[in-house]
Amino acid sequence: MILTREKSVAGYSSGFRSGMSMVVVTLAVLVLAAPAWSQEEKPVAPAETAVEVTQEADLPLLWMPEAISTYGDGVDWLFWLIFWITGIAFVVVEGLMLYFLIRYRHREGREKAHYTHGNNRLEVSWTLATVAILVFIGIVQLWGESGWHTIKDGYPEMGKGKETFVVRVYAEQFAWYFNYPGKDGKFGDQRHSEIEKGTNPVGLLKGSPGAKPPVVTDGTDDKVLSRLVVPEGVNVLLQLTSIGKYIYEPRSYTHPVLHSFFSPHLRLKQDLVPYHPNQLWFRVKPGNAGEKFEIVCAELCGEGHSGMRADFLVLDEAGLAKELGYDWRTAVPENFPDVVHYYQEEKEEE
């Protein structure tokens, strides 16, 4: 009996210490993370055509940057909904755990604990409550005003009178390229074999090789920039893919790998799969013309991943025309550009 008693006391003490340690570690993490949460966002360095972006003054304790897309506020609302539901659940569970650890800790002369087999009614109640909360969150995420259906399936209409600004986005190790259709409103064909870093980074086919007389293709007037420029208050459609060309020369190789287009201010993130186009769309809220934001890669893609960044400029009509060299409103594609195959299949010579 003495040995059993000592073992039982040791077990209680060990369990109490483990529980208290978990609570202390959790509280320590929250305390250490608090300063980071309260820091204001550092403004992006201004460019000639942009002004620096600062965090809203009335939200000094939030670490999230300003939402500039039309559905960004809805995404934030969903974020805070989930945050408060899970936060309250966390506080209640941790609080009860701490209370029970202290209230029922081992004391001299205390009778041995009596273990029950549970309470079916209570267990069914909290299980159904959890299911109801998860179903509610799922419905809001999928079909809410700024949910999955709106962001991923609510693409803007194309055609005459449907002013949609279309850009093709390419990612390679470790750079971003943004392809605009040019004055004719048509994107040029592309070939993997035409990719040349620096001179033709996205492999635009600007003519028909060997043709006599030479044939000029749609890609001749395409504009390729290293930064994204868009108008405000207009639907913007991005078509994204990952590219690369196997070049095994020292320090000159690039592989087509997974990347992820991430713009915190737009509340957008989309993976880029090699040669498999994905789409996303957004509309910048009025009042952001002249501002510069940042695009980063959110998918570990190699040793240069941390430096894979690009500027994202919101311009007025005059600034956009100056940047692109043409009036985009006169070059709106009449139909969706081909989103299935960016690159023409290269047939082997018979």
N, C-alpha and C positions, 0 to 999 in steps of 0.2 A: 504493500500500500504506500509505503514511503517513496519507493522508486516511482510508482505511478503518479503520485502527487507532484514530485519534483519535475517529472517529464511534462505533466499537464501545465504546471506553472511556467516552465520554460517555453512551452508552445504558445501560451497566451502572451507572454512577454515578447516573443519573437514576432508574432502576428501584429501586436500593437506597434512595435518598432518599425516593422515594414510598412504598415499603414500610415504612420506618422511621417515616415521618410518620403512616401509618395506624395502626401499632401504638401510637405515642405518644398519638395522639388518643383511641384506644380506652381505653388505660390512664387517661388524664386524665379521661374521662367517668366511669369506674368510681370513681376516687378522689373526684371532686366529688360523685357521687351517694351515696357511702357515708354522709355525715352525715345526709342526708335519710332514708335507710333506717333508721338507728338511732334516730331521734327517736320518742319515745313519742307515742301518740295523745292529742290534747287532749280532755278530757272535755266532754261536752255540758252546757250550763248546766242545772241542775235546775229542774223546775217543781214546783208544789205537790203534784202527785200522782206525782212521779217522783223518782228518785235519780240522781245523776250516774254515768256509765258510764266506767270506766277500763280500760286495757289489762291483760291478765293479767300478773302480776308475774314469772312464770317464763319469759316470752318477751320480754325487754327489747329485743332487737335486731330484732324483726320489725315491719314497718310495717302489718301487717294487723290490723284490729280483731277483737275476739272474735266467733266464730261462734255465733249464738244459735238458728239453725234446726236441726232434727234432721238435715238432710242437709248442713249447713254444713261439718262436719268432713271429710266425704267430698269436698266440693268443694276444700277446702284440701289434702287428700291428693293429689288429681289435679293441683292447681296445683304442688305441690312435686315431684311425679313429673316433670312436664314441665320444671320449672325445672332439676332436677338433670340430666336427660338432655341438654337443650340447653346447660346450663352446662358440663357436662363436654366436650361436643362443641366448644363455643366455646374452652375453655382448650386442648384438644388441638390444634385447628386453628391458633389464634393462636400457641401455643407452637412448633409445627412451623414456622410461617411465620417467626417471629422467629429460630429456630435456623438455618433455611436461608439467611435473609438475611445473617446474620453468618458462617455457616460457608462460604458460597460467594460472599462479596462479592469485588469485583475487587481483585486484588493484582498488584503489579509482577512480571512474569515468569511469570504464570499462563497456562496454555494456554487457548485459546478453548474456550468451553463446547461440549459435544457434546449435541445435542438428540435425544431418542428419540421414538418414535411411540406411547408408552404401553405399558401392561401390561394386556392384556385380562383376565387372571385377577384381578388386583388391583381393576380397575375394576368387574367383575361382583360381586366380594365386597363392596365397600363400598356398591354400589348395592342389593344384596339386603339387607344389614344395615340400611340406611336405610329401605327399604320395610317390613321386618319391624317396626322400631321404630314407624313411622307407623301401620301396621295395628294394632299392639298398643294404642297410645294411642287410636286411633279406636274400637276395641272397648270399652275402658274408659270413654271419654267417652259412648258411646251406651248401653251396657247395664250399666255398673257400678252399684254400690249407690247412688251419688249422681250418676249420669250423666244424660244428656239424657232417657232414657226415664222415669226416676223423677221428675224435676223437671217436665218438660213434658207427660208423658202420664199420670202416676200420680195423677190427680185423686181427691180423697176421694169416697166414696159419699155420696149424698144420700138423704133419706127419714126416716121415723120411726125413732128410735133411733140414727140416724147424726148425731152432734152435729158439725155443720160450721158454722163461723161465716162467713157470706157478707157481703162488702162490695163495693159498686160504687165504683170509683175513676175520677174524672174529672180531666182535666188541661186547663187553658186557659192562655193567656198572661196572667199568669205566676203561677198559683196551682193548688193541689190541693184537691179536694173529695171527701169520703168519704160515701157514701150508705148508710145502714143501713135495713133494711126496716120497722122499727117493731114494735109489739106484735102486729100481725096476721101477721107473717112474710112479707108480700108486698111486693115492690117496686112502686111506682106507675109508671104510664105516663108517658112524657116526650114533649115536643114541642119542636122547635128554636125555634119562635116564642114559647115561654113563658120562654125564658132571660132572666133579668133579673139583672144583676150586683148582688149584695148581698142581694136579696130572694128570688130563685129562681135561683140560679146554675147548676143542672143542668136546668132546664126541667121540673120535676115538674108533672104535670097533676093538680091537686087537686080537680077537679070537671069536669063536662061543660058547656062554655060554651053558654049560651042554653037549657039544659034546664029545663023547668018540670014538676014541682017540681025544685029543684036536686038533682043526683046527686053523691053523695060517692064518690070513687074510692079505690083502694088507696094512693095517694100521700099521702093526708091525714096519716097518722101517720108517714111516713118521716122519718128523722133525717139531716140533712146537717151534717157537721162539717168543720172545716179541718185536722183532724189524725186520724191513724189510731189507733184503739184496738182492741186484740185481747186475748183471754184467752191464758194460757199452757197448754201441754199439750193443745191442741185444734187440729184441722185448720182452717185458715183458707183460704177460697177468695176470691181477688180477681178481679173482672171489670173490665177497664180499657179506657177509650177516651178519645180527645181530643175536646174540644168547643170551641165558640166561636161568636160571633155577629158578623156583619159590621156594625159600627157605625162610620160614618165621621165621627163628631164628633171635634173636637180632643181628643187625649189620652184618648179613651174607646173606642177600637177594640180589638177582639180577634179574632184569626183562628184557625180550626181548623187547627193545624199539628202536625207530628210532635213528640212528647215521648218521654221514656224514664223509667220508674219504676225507681229505683236505690236499694237499701238495702244498703250494704256489710255490715252485721251479719247480714243474712239470706242474704247471698251470692246476691242476686237482682237481675236487671235485665231489663226487658221493655219493648219499644217500645209506644207508644200511637199508634194510627192514627186519624185523624178518623172518627168514627162507625162504626168497625169494631172491635168488642169483641175483646180478647185475654184470656186467662186465665192465672193462675198460682196456686200454692198453697204453703203452708208450715205448719210446726208449730213454735212456739217451745218450746225446751227448758225443763223445769221449773227453777225457781230464778231466773227473770228478772222475776217480778211486781214492779211498782213502778218499773221502769227505763224510761228514755226514750232513744230513739235518733233517727236522722234519716233522712228521705227526701229525695232530691234529684232533679232532672231531669238526665239524662245525654245529652240530645240538644239541640244548639244550636237554640234555638227563638225567638230574637229578642233585643232589647237588654236585656230583664230576665231573661235565662236564669240568670245567676249567683245571683239572689235567689230562684229558684223552689225553695223548700224547705218541708218540713212536718215536724212532730213525729210520732213513732211511739211510742205508749205501750203497754206490756204491763201489764195490770191483773189483779188478782184478781177473784173473782166480785162482791164487794161494790162494788169500785171501778168495775167495768164497768157494773153496774146503775145506779150513781149517775151515771155519765157519759152513758149512753144514755137513762135514764129508764124502763127496762123490763128484765125478765129475758130475756136473749136465748135461753136454753134452752127457753123456752115459745113462742118465735117462730122456730123453725128451719123454713125452707122445706121442704115435702114433696118437691119436685122441683127440679131445676136451674132457676133463673130463666132467662128467655129470653136467650140469649147471642148471638142472631143480630141482633136489632133492638132497640136500646135505645129508639129514638125512633119513635113512631107516624108512619106516612106521612100527611102532611097533604094531603088531597084538595082539588083545586081545586073551587070551587063551580061547578056547571053553570049 
